Amino acid sequence: MAKTSLKRIGVLTGGGDCPGLNAVIRAVTKTLIHDEEVEIVGFLDGYEGLVLNRYVRLDWKAVSNILTLGGTILGTSNTANPMRWAEKKGTKIVIRDRSHDALHTFRRHRLDGLVVIGGDGSMAIAGELAERGVPVVGVPKTIDNDVCGTEMTFGFQTAVGVATDALDRLHTTASAHHRVMVAEVMGRYAGWLALHSGIAGGADIILIPEIPFRWDAVFESIRDRARRGKRFSIICVAEGARPAGGDMIIQRRVEGSPDPIRLGGVGRLVAGSVEQKTGVECRATTLGYIQRGGTPCSFDRVFATSLGHRAAQLVSEGHWGRMASWQRGQLSDVALEDVAGGCRKVGPADPLLAIARSVGTSFCE
Ligand code: F6P
């Protein structure tokens, strides 16, 4: 590829960690050094590093041997936002605009652009920085698979694998003890993780936020299986699932985060109610951060490398204000303004819903 006049590019990872972040950092850095001979500045702990000018230089050596590493060598933050910077003043949290500090850091390093690797919150912030004149390119990450403008995010397939493995393991105890086993998986307001891992793990019931469930249908489904001689059942429930007419269960609030709500607890609620109403012994397991940790699966290593490569191409071509994406089975890119603020959910016509129903899985609608 022909070299351009690019000299220095910044990179940061924002939001919750996710398998494949390091693979993207490596791909962006190596591609830009290889194609453009640019210097790469890695900002530490997400947007915090940009505001406070905390950084490391990323060269070929710094990003070698990180392809398989979980987490992020740059660190991350799910609260740091230059436009709404949260600071503790005594017992209070004060919010102020520190975007001028972020812009100052950007100019101080004489950067030509910034690559932001993150989820919807990080992309929204990237969009706001773009409006303030920062040339930005995004790369979509999250185990939730809920970023708009891309049909898949890196990290999702690894999390599906972890959750599927957990369901396989829960099957053995369910079968040996004739129990109902409930697995609560992450995913925030989208049911992708529960849907995919539930199908892969052969769950009898999958509960997702997009299809509010009826309690009666859950109990009847368990009783029906018992009548048919099935002595155990597996329920895969998304943390954002809720009964029809009811609310999602909020576990805690993280003030200063783009979305302060943290979900959790529906698995235990489902297990308690099922045991009480059906008389079948029931246990709940919350998979939690196990789904986010560890090494990316081979698919995510390839996918994260490809998205990182695409982001580097967007930088080289000067296509700022865009996010690398996956659409109709191909690498693509999309305008950041079409990504920000949205949440991609499982649609009612998603083919996987019909496929799951056809093999006897109930969504208890
Ligand atoms: O977005 C990824 C995710 O793991 C969600 O599935 C979960 O709801 C949330 O992050 C948890 O966030 P935190 O790391 O702030 O607890």
Residues whose N, C-alpha, C, O or C-beta is under 5 A from the ligand:
A	BS01	F6P	G16 N78 T142 D144 M186 G187 R188 L263
